[in-house]
Structures are given as structure tokens and as C-alpha cells.
Amino acid sequence: MSAGHPHDTQIRALYARFLAGWNQRSGVTVSSVFADDGEWVEMDGTLRSGRLSIAADMRRIFSEHATPSFVGIVRSVRRLTEGVAVLHGVAGMVPPGATSVDPALHAVHVLTAVEDGSRWKIAVLQSTPARYGGRADAVAALTAELEAARSEPAR
């Protein structure tokens, strides 16, 4: 489904590193994929601004809360301009102690990546709850897709 961005592999890897950092409960790893002035709008509307602020917030959250683990699927990567790309993905979360993704925690991710020298960084990550207007069939289909992705390598 990707539009064939020339740096598709690097941008997908950027998203995978974000998810892996979260799953490792590492504020440093989560923040390392953001640009210095990067922003993250979380599912509850919280805006986190700046790589250093994101690192501090994530360290605090990981120390105070048992966080669910992410599983993500990239839907597309497309070029906006030279050095700027957008990744669309979906993600699910497996709560601590659970054995499957929780449909109430599904999200749509829109990630704007910028080329910073020879590396790609997240300029903006928007997380939106994937409720699909209450269409239970759409939520169930996403749940099944995310469960299948849990047993596959990142895609």
C-alpha cells in the first residue's frame, strides 16, 4: 500500500524503533526517534513537545505505570517534499498480563518524518483512537489484523 517513497525502509524502521522503545519501556529510546523540536499528540490529546521533554515524560510514565505493549502495522509511506514524508499506520496495545490486543486501545498513527542529515526523525506523531464511528465490524477486523501481526516480523 506504500506509495514507494525512496526512503520507505528507513521511515518504516523509524516507526518500528518508536514502537520498540515503548515496548522496552525506555524513555531514551522513544525520544531518540524524534527531532529535537519534535511533537507527539497522544490519544488523549496530550501534546508532548521537544525530544528532551518527551524523554523525561516517558521516563516518568514508565516508572509510574504498567504500560501496555504496542503492535503496529504500516499502511503507507509517501513523500510530501524533498526530505519530508508521511507514514500512516495502525496500532494496537496488549495490556500488562493480557494475552491479546485490547480493541479499546486501537489507534491510528500519522507520523511526519523529516530528513535530518542522513537520518530520518519524527517531526510530528499524531495518535488518534481507532473507533471507526462505532462500527464493530471495522474494529473487529483491525483487531484480527493486529493479532496476526503480533506473530509476524514488523511490517
N, C-alpha and C positions, 0 to 999 in steps of 0.2 A: 504494500500500500504506500510505500515511501515514494516521494517524487524524485528520488535518485539524487539527492544532494551529494556533491563531490566529497564532502567530509562526513557522510552518513555514519560510517563506522565510529568515528571519533565522537560524534554527538550522541549516538546511542550509548557509547561507553560512558560518557559524562552522566547521563541519566542513571545508568547501571551503578556508577560509583556513588551517586547520591543515595540510591536505594540501599546499597550495601553499607554505606556509612550509618544510615538509620538502623539497619538491622544489626550492626555491630554495636549500636548504642554509643557511637563515637561522634561527639560534637565537632572535633577537629576534622574528621573525615567528611562529615556532612558539609561543613562550611568550606572545606578546601575546594569544592567544585564551583563555588560562587565567585563572581568577580568581586573586587574589593568593595564596590558600591552596589553589589547585587541585592535583589529584594526577593522575598518569599511571602506570598499571601497564602496563609494556611486555610484549611477547610472551614474554620470558624470565623474567618475574616481577619485574624491577627496578621498584621504586617510586620515582618522582620526585615530590617534594613541594615546592610553592611555585613561583610564577611565576618568581621570580628564580633559584632553583636550576635549574629547567627550562631557562632561558635559558643559564646557564653550562654546564650539562651538554651541551646541544645545540651550543653553540659549540665545545666541546672535541671532541665526537664528529664534527662536520662537518669540523673541521680535521685530525683524525687518521685518518679513514676515508672511503673512497669509498662513499657510501651509495646504496642502490637508490632509484628514484623510485616514488612511490605512484600508484595509480589507485584511486578509491573509488566506491562506489555506496551511496546511502542507501536502506535498506529501509523505514524508518518513522520518524516523529516523533510522540510522543504526550505529552500533558500529564499530569504527576503531580499537581501542585497549582499554585496561582497562582504564577507566577514560576519554576517548575521543570518541565523537560521531559527526556525521554529520546529520544535518537536511536540507532537500530540501523543499522549499516552493515557492509559487507564491503569489504575492500581487498586489492589485490594489489601486488606490487612487481616492478619491472623492474631487474635488477642492472645496474651500470655496464657498458657495452659490449654488453649483450644487446639483442635485438630484440623480446622478448616477456616476459610476466609469468612468474615462476617459481612453479609450484604449491607448492613447499615453503615459500614466504613468504606464502601467503594468510592473512588474518586476519579475525576478526570483531571489530568495534568496537562498544562500548556507551559512549555519551557522555551524561553527565548535565550538562545545561546549566542555569544559573541566570541570572535576570534581575538585572542589576547597574545600577540606574538605568534608562537607556533602551537599554542594550546587553546582549547575551547573552554569557556567558563559560562556559568549561568548568570545572565543579567537579570532575568525575572522568572520565577516559578510561581504559577497560579494553580492552586489546588481547589477544586470545586466538587462538592458532594455529587455523586452519580445517582440521582434519584429517578431520573427518566420520567418525570411527571407522574410518578406513582404506578407506572406500567410494570407490573410484577413480572411479566414475561421477559422484558428487557433486562431487568435486574437479575433474574434467574439465568438468563443467557450469559451475562457478564460473569456471574458467579461461577458458572461451569467453565467458562474460558479461563478465568483466573486460577481455578483449581487445577486445570490441565497444565497451565503454565508453571505451576509450582514444581512439577516433576520434570520440567524441561530446563535446559540452559536458558539464560536471559536472551530475549529476542527483541 
